[in-house]
């Protein structure tokens, strides 16, 4: 499998295509650099283009790969040299993992369909849009070259020379399109935005503008990613984002609930408990429902945990440091106990028990007030009947209903006595 021609050969081929441009060739409309333009569609060998390593869709996958292989690859491996063959091969592997499954499986789609939209290339042959499709075409040819020979040459359009920011903004605009945005999972989008912000110098205002979001939305995404990173680091799985792909709402609830806890030590306790739930889903329901329940019942959970876990109240401190009061000391001891993986199972049991008990208590309270609730409704209905009474009111059956109400009232009085 060929992962892109050498730069001189690639550029020479693309320049020749543009030089002998045939006006009879079909055109493809594209808004680029704030201008709607029509680009000629060219046919090129599938082995010619290279993947764009700065592709936002693979940002999270790249960071996860580098975290797992930190002893073999530098942290800037995907940024050092886009021409690097090994980097292109690894990028192909990462893209394969994003080809989807079931009804969204892009390989399954192209087994039966032809290419209907051109890939977008830079003037040097890097794929701006269509990296997954290029990966798919190459995989199908590798699977059966004769059966999928139609993908030996693929349709592309070639952009004029431009700055990197123009490419970023084009990718952002294409992402906003409904049919393309769905391809981005939440963690990939967050990693891409952080990369643009921290490494490429995009301000929050600029990111909000080009990605069609508000400043607060961008800040919320980046803050949520910060919590994801803290969680993964606590689990010894730094940047292994595939571990949390399905937990977006759980992390949003974690952040929201955590902000409600004002005491710093209790906030740390809450965070530790939430991390335990994230790594060991509870029986109490979905994570995004269990995490707010922990915040609602935090004091009771803390009390039970302090009784259930072996808490060592002796905390070493310097003589010059003022000793913590008893409550703070106990919380600090609890924080230490929560960090022990051996306590995870018991922590989950306590959380489940407290949440379940609270739900049962709420149901009991609701049932105890059922009678009063019904009487209130009846009283309100009677008052409305009085207000609505007029000379035109049909009085048929009213007296008999009042007699029945009188009997019911007397019965309730007897029950009260």
N, C-alpha and C positions, 0 to 999 in steps of 0.2 A: 504494500500500500504506500502510495506517495503522498507526503504531507507538505506539498508546496515546492515549486521550482526554486532554484537559487535566485537571489534578488536580481542580478543583471539580466538573466534570461527571462525572468518573469516580467520585469519592467519593459524590456525590449519588445516582448510579444504584445503586451497591452498597448504600448505606444503605437505599434504598427496597426493594431486594430482601430485605434482612434484616428490615425492618420488617413487610412483608406476608408473612412466611414461611408457606408452606402446609404443614401437618403431613403432608399426603398425599404430598409430594414425597419421592423416595428419599433415603436418608442414606448417608454415607460415614464409616466408622470411622477415627480417626486418634489416635495417642498424641501429645499436644502439651502442653507444660508439665507433663510427668510424669503426665498424666491421660488415660485413654482417653475420647475424646469422639466423638459422632456429629454430623457436619456435614451440613446440607442441601445437596443438589446443585442448583445453579442453572444456567440457560442464559444466556449473555451474548454480545454481538457480539464476533467475533474481533479486531476493531480496538480494543477497549476496554483490555485490560491492557497494562502495560509490562513489559519484561524487567527482572529484578533484576540490576543491574550488578555487585553483589557476589557473583554466582553463582560458587562455587568452581570449577566445571568450566571456566569461561572465563578464570580468573586468568592462566594462562600465555599464552594467546592475547592478552589485553589488554596484558600486559607486552611481548610481542614486537611488537605493533602500535605501541605508544608508542616503543619503541626505534628502530624503522624510520622513524617519523614524528616524531622529537623536535623538529624545527624547526617543526612545525605545531601540535603539541599539547603541553600541559604534562603533567608526569609524573602529576598527580592528575586528569587529564581525566575518568576514569571514576568518580571519587569526588566531584567538585565538585557535580554536579547530575544526579540520576537522571532528572529530567524533561526534560533536554536532548534535543531531537529528533535532533540529529546523533549524540549518544552512543548513542541507541537504535538508529539506523540502522546504525551501525558494529557494535554488539553483535549485531544481526541477521546481519550479514555474518560475524562471527566464529562465531556459532552454526551457520550454514550449513556451515562447514568441519568441524563436529563431527557432522554428520548421518550419517556412516558410509559404508560401501561394501559391495558384494556382499551377503552374507546378513544383515549387520547394518545395512543401509541403511534408515533410518527413513522416508525419503520413499517408498521402494519398498513398505514395509510399509503405510503409510496410503493408498497408491493403491488398495489392495484391502480394507483393514480400516476399521472405524468406530472412533471414540474409545470406549474401554471404561473409562477411569479419569479422574476429573476432575483438572484442574489445581488447584494449591493457591495461593490468592492471599492477600496481606495485606489488611487492611481498606481500604488505600488503592489496591489494584489492581495491586500488583507481584507477579510470578510467583515464588513460593518454590520450587515443584517443577513442572516441565513446560515449562521455557524452550525446550528443543529441539523439543518437540511443538508448541508455539505457533509457533515458527519454521517448522516443517514445514507446518502448516495454512495459514499465510499464503503460503508458497511455492506450495503446490498451488492455492490460489485465484488466485494471480497467474498461474499457468500456464494454468488453464482454470476460470474461475469457474462456468460452467454444469455442468461435469462434477463438480466438487467442492463444489457449493453446500452440501452437508451440513456443511461446516466453517465456514460463515458465522456460525453460532452454536455455541459450544463449552460443554462442561460444566465447572463450577468449584465449588470450595468456598471459603468466605471465612473467614479466621481472625479471631478477636477482636483488638482492639488489644493490642499486646505490645511488648516491648523487642527490640532488634536481636539480643541474645544468644539470645533464644528462637528466633529465625529461624535463627541459625547452628547451634544445637543440633538443630533439626528437620532441617535440611539434612544435618547430620552423621549423624543416626540413619538417615535415608533412604539415605544413601550406604553405610552398613554393610550394608543389605539386599543379598543376593547378586545379585539381578537388576538392581539399580541400580548397585552398585559397579563392575560391569564397564564401565560407560560412562565412568568416570574413567581416563584414562591416568596413568602414574606421575608424569610431570612436572607435570600439572595438579594432582594431589593435593599434590605437594611445594610448588608455588607457593601453593596455597590455604592450606596449613598455615603457611607462612612469613608470609603476609599476616595470618593470624589472630594469629600470635605477635608479630610486630613492630609491626603497625599497630593491632591491636585489643586488645593487651595480654593475650592468653591465655597462661597459663603452660604449661610442658611438661606438668606434672601434669594441668592442665585439658584440654589437647588430647588427651592419652592417654586420659583418662576419656571424653570425649564422642565420640571417634572409634574407640573400642574397640581401642586399641593400648597397648603398654607404653611407658614413658618412653624406653627405649633404642631402640625402633623409631622413635619420633618424632624423637629426636636423630639417628639414622642417616639418616632421610629428609632432614632439614634439612642435615646434613653433606654428603650426596651432592649435594644441590642446590647447595651452596657450590662443590663441585668442578666441577659443570656450568657455573656462572657463570664460574669462572676459565678454564675451557676456551674457552667462547664468546668471552670478552673477548680471549683470546690469539689468536683467529681473526678478530678484528674483527667479530664477530657477536653483540654483547652482547644477551642476553635473547631471541635468536631460537631459542626452545625447540623449534620444529618441526624444527630441524636434528638433534636428538638423541632424538626420540621413540622410535626403535627401538634405542637404545643403553643401556638401563637396566642390563643385566647387565655391560656393559663398564665403566660408571662405578662400579658396585659393586666390581668386581674392581680397578679403578684405585685406589679408596680403600683396599681391603683390602691390596693389594700395596704401595702407597705407605707404609702404616704399618709395614711390615716393614723398610723401608730406614731405618737409623738415622742414617747420616752425612748432614748437611744438604745438602752439595754433591751427593752421589750421589742424594739424594732429588729435588733439582731436575733433575738429568740424567734420572732415571727419569721424572719428570713430563713433561718436554719430549718424550721419546721416546714416551710414552703418548699425548700430544696429537697427535703426528705420525701415529701409528697410527689414532687416532680420525678424523682428517681424511682419511686415505688408507688404507683397510682393506688389510691385508697378504694375501699368498697363503698364509700359514701356517695359515689357518683362521679361525674366528670370533674376533672381537675379545676376548671375555671369556676365550678360551683363550690368545690371543697375549700379552695384557698380563701375566698371571702368569708366563709363560715369560720375558718380559723381565726381571722381578725375579729369577727363578732364575738367569739368565745375565748379570746386569747387569755384573759386573766384566769378563767377556770382551767383551761388547758395547762397553763403554767403551774397552777397549784397542784393539779393531779400529777404532772410530770415530776415535780419536785418530790412528791411522795413516792412515786413509782420507781424513779431512777436512783441509782446510788450517787447521791450528790455529796461531793467533798467540799465542805465549807472552808477548808484551810487554804487560802490563796496567798502565795508568796508575794510580798510587797517590800519595797525599800523602806527603811526606817524613816526616811525623810518625806515619804509620801503619806498623806493622810489616809487612814484606813476607811474603806468603804463602809457604809452602814450595812446592817444585816440583810436588808432586802436586796441591795445592790450586790452584796457578796454572794447571796444565793442565786441571783440571776446570772452572775458571771460563772458560777459553778455549773449552772444549768446549761449555759452556752457551751462550756467545755464538754459536758456530757452529750449534748446534741451533736457535737462534731465527731463522736465515736460511731463508726458504722455499725458496730455490734448493737447499738441501741435503736437502730432504725425500725426494726419490727415492733418494738414496744411503743415507740413514739407513734407509729401509724395506728396501733391498736387504741392508744389513748385518744388520739384525735378522732378516730371513728366512733369510739364510745361516747365522747363528749358531744360531738355533733349529733349523733343519733339520739342521745338523751335530751338534748335541747329541742330537737324536732318533736319528740314525743311530748315534752312539756308544753310546747306551743300548741300542739293539738289538744292536749288536756284543757289548757286554759280556754281555748276556743270553744271546746265542748261545754265547759262549765258556764260560759256566757251565752250559750245557745238560747236558753229560755228567755233571758233578758233581751237578747237581740230580737227574738220573735215578738215579744211584748212591745218593744220600742217600735217595731214595724207596724204592729196593729194599732198602736196609739197614734202614730203618724197618719195612718190610713183613716182613722176615725176623724181626726182633726181636718183632714182634707175633705172628708165627706160633709162635714158641717159647713166648711167654707163653700163647697160646691152646691149646697142645697138651695133650691129656688122654687118659685110657684110652678115652674114647668117640670119639676122633678117627678119622675114616675115613682110613686111610693109603694108599688106592688112588691110584697115580700120583705119590706124593710123592717116591719115590726117583728116578724118571725126571726129575722136575723139578729135583731137586738135582744130578743129573748134568749137566743142561743149564746150570744155574747155574755149575757148576764150569768147564765149557767156556768160558762167557762171561767168567768172571773171568780165566781164563788168557789169553784173547784180549785183554782190556783191559790185562793186565800186559805182553803183548808190544808193544802199541801204545805204552805208556808208555816202553818201553825203545827 
